[in-house]
């Protein structure tokens, strides 16, 4: 089938070669999943931002949708819902992660629940308790209580076959995964056609895997990125950050003063953040979302905030 009828990651199934980051097939896949990326009511183009004034404690942006964790532990999602990725189950959660077309969350007892696209088993979480979860392209990874990594879903290029070790954080990308070891080093596994799974040496405090690139924060707060930089998504600006998030073709970082800096693709305004006052950010496919100091959710790019 043509790319416009399938997710761009589908072309990697069966051991084929993932699309080039500048081939345009990623954009076609976005359009094919939920109509044109310019269609729909949940749209805020040209860098305009839409804000929802409700109490959130965490936000996570997927391909063309986003989910927010409320202060009461419930989850609210909005945007593209082609695979029911924006219809969370009832119950109380402590963390959420929006992938390309599936979403996962951790319940109060540490068990994982996933919903949305399950073409490769990425939404069938294993039994047991987790301390962190990360939904990627067509795979998902989580950390267990002993710091070991567990992944499920498509295992293209061994993206779902984690390395041994004790990790403090894990991040599932397009077709690769990276983990932050307890000693501050970063290890990555999976597809490495653009160098996204070849982290630099040094000590890091956070890692974030995007589609074809990865970014991390060093001990001094400066950002380091590796992998594809066709749109400048792996060329961070100078200065210190407190959080970083790698998306489809752009990256955003949160400064200590609450300002957000973004770099990379910006055709929908996803790399043009509004002014200060943020406490957390999440870069998705064609949009970025963040939490304000008043716990409201703001999204910019090709996605608006929820209605209620």
ChimeraX attribute file (.defattr): number of C-alpha atoms within 10 A of each C-alpha:
attribute: neighborCount
match mode: 1-to-1
recipient: residues
	/A:1	7
	/A:2	12
	/A:3	20
	/A:4	18
	/A:5	16
	/A:6	18
	/A:7	23
	/A:8	25
	/A:9	22
	/A:10	19
	/A:11	18
	/A:12	16
	/A:13	15
	/A:14	10
	/A:15	10
	/A:16	11
	/A:17	14
	/A:18	20
	/A:19	16
	/A:20	14
	/A:21	19
	/A:22	13
	/A:23	9
	/A:24	12
	/A:25	21
	/A:26	24
	/A:27	20
	/A:28	20
	/A:29	23
	/A:30	24
	/A:31	20
	/A:32	18
	/A:33	21
	/A:34	18
	/A:35	16
	/A:36	14
	/A:37	20
	/A:38	15
	/A:39	11
	/A:40	14
	/A:41	10
	/A:42	19
	/A:43	23
	/A:44	22
	/A:45	19
	/A:46	16
	/A:47	21
	/A:48	19
	/A:49	24
	/A:50	20
	/A:51	18
	/A:52	18
	/A:53	15
	/A:54	14
	/A:55	17
	/A:56	23
	/A:57	20
	/A:58	24
	/A:59	26
	/A:60	27
	/A:61	31
	/A:62	31
	/A:63	23
	/A:64	28
	/A:65	30
	/A:66	32
	/A:67	29
	/A:68	28
	/A:69	23
	/A:70	21
	/A:71	16
	/A:72	13
	/A:73	18
	/A:74	17
	/A:75	25
	/A:76	18
	/A:77	22
	/A:78	20
	/A:79	24
	/A:80	23
	/A:81	18
	/A:82	13
	/A:83	15
	/A:84	14
	/A:85	28
	/A:86	24
	/A:87	16
	/A:88	19
	/A:89	14
	/A:90	9
	/A:91	11
	/A:92	18
	/A:93	23
	/A:94	21
	/A:95	25
	/A:96	25
	/A:97	28
	/A:98	32
	/A:99	31
	/A:100	27
	/A:101	29
	/A:102	29
	/A:103	31
	/A:104	29
	/A:105	26
	/A:106	22
	/A:107	19
	/A:108	14
	/A:109	13
	/A:110	20
	/A:111	17
	/A:112	25
	/A:113	20
	/A:114	23
	/A:115	22
	/A:116	22
	/A:117	20
	/A:118	18
	/A:119	13
	/A:120	15
	/A:121	14
	/A:122	29
	/A:123	25
	/A:124	17
	/A:125	20
	/A:126	14
	/A:127	10
	/A:128	11
	/A:129	17
	/A:130	23
	/A:131	19
	/A:132	24
	/A:133	29
	/A:134	26
	/A:135	31
	/A:136	30
	/A:137	27
	/A:138	31
	/A:139	31
	/A:140	31
	/A:141	30
	/A:142	27
	/A:143	23
	/A:144	19
	/A:145	14
	/A:146	12
	/A:147	20
	/A:148	20
	/A:149	25
	/A:150	20
	/A:151	23
	/A:152	22
	/A:153	22
	/A:154	24
	/A:155	21
	/A:156	22
	/A:157	17
	/A:158	15
	/A:159	30
	/A:160	25
	/A:161	19
	/A:162	21
	/A:163	18
	/A:164	11
	/A:165	14
	/A:166	18
	/A:167	23
	/A:168	20
	/A:169	25
	/A:170	28
	/A:171	27
	/A:172	32
	/A:173	33
	/A:174	26
	/A:175	29
	/A:176	31
	/A:177	33
	/A:178	31
	/A:179	29
	/A:180	24
	/A:181	21
	/A:182	16
	/A:183	13
	/A:184	20
	/A:185	19
	/A:186	25
	/A:187	22
	/A:188	23
	/A:189	21
	/A:190	22
	/A:191	23
	/A:192	18
	/A:193	14
	/A:194	15
	/A:195	14
	/A:196	29
	/A:197	26
	/A:198	19
	/A:199	20
	/A:200	14
	/A:201	10
	/A:202	11
	/A:203	18
	/A:204	23
	/A:205	21
	/A:206	26
	/A:207	31
	/A:208	27
	/A:209	31
	/A:210	32
	/A:211	26
	/A:212	30
	/A:213	31
	/A:214	31
	/A:215	29
	/A:216	28
	/A:217	23
	/A:218	20
	/A:219	14
	/A:220	13
	/A:221	19
	/A:222	19
	/A:223	25
	/A:224	20
	/A:225	23
	/A:226	21
	/A:227	23
	/A:228	24
	/A:229	19
	/A:230	15
	/A:231	15
	/A:232	14
	/A:233	28
	/A:234	25
	/A:235	20
	/A:236	19
	/A:237	13
	/A:238	9
	/A:239	10
	/A:240	17
	/A:241	22
	/A:242	20
	/A:243	24
	/A:244	28
	/A:245	27
	/A:246	31
	/A:247	32
	/A:248	27
	/A:249	29
	/A:250	29
	/A:251	31
	/A:252	29
	/A:253	29
	/A:254	23
	/A:255	20
	/A:256	14
	/A:257	12
	/A:258	18
	/A:259	16
	/A:260	25
	/A:261	19
	/A:262	23
	/A:263	21
	/A:264	22
	/A:265	22
	/A:266	18
	/A:267	15
	/A:268	21
	/A:269	20
	/A:270	34
	/A:271	27
	/A:272	23
	/A:273	22
	/A:274	18
	/A:275	10
	/A:276	14
	/A:277	15
	/A:278	24
	/A:279	22
	/A:280	25
	/A:281	25
	/A:282	27
	/A:283	31
	/A:284	31
	/A:285	28
	/A:286	29
	/A:287	34
	/A:288	36
	/A:289	33
	/A:290	28
	/A:291	25
	/A:292	22
	/A:293	13
	/A:294	13
	/A:295	20
	/A:296	21
	/A:297	28
	/A:298	24
	/A:299	30
	/A:300	29
	/A:301	28
	/A:302	28
	/A:303	34
	/A:304	27
	/A:305	25
	/A:306	21
	/A:307	10
	/A:308	7
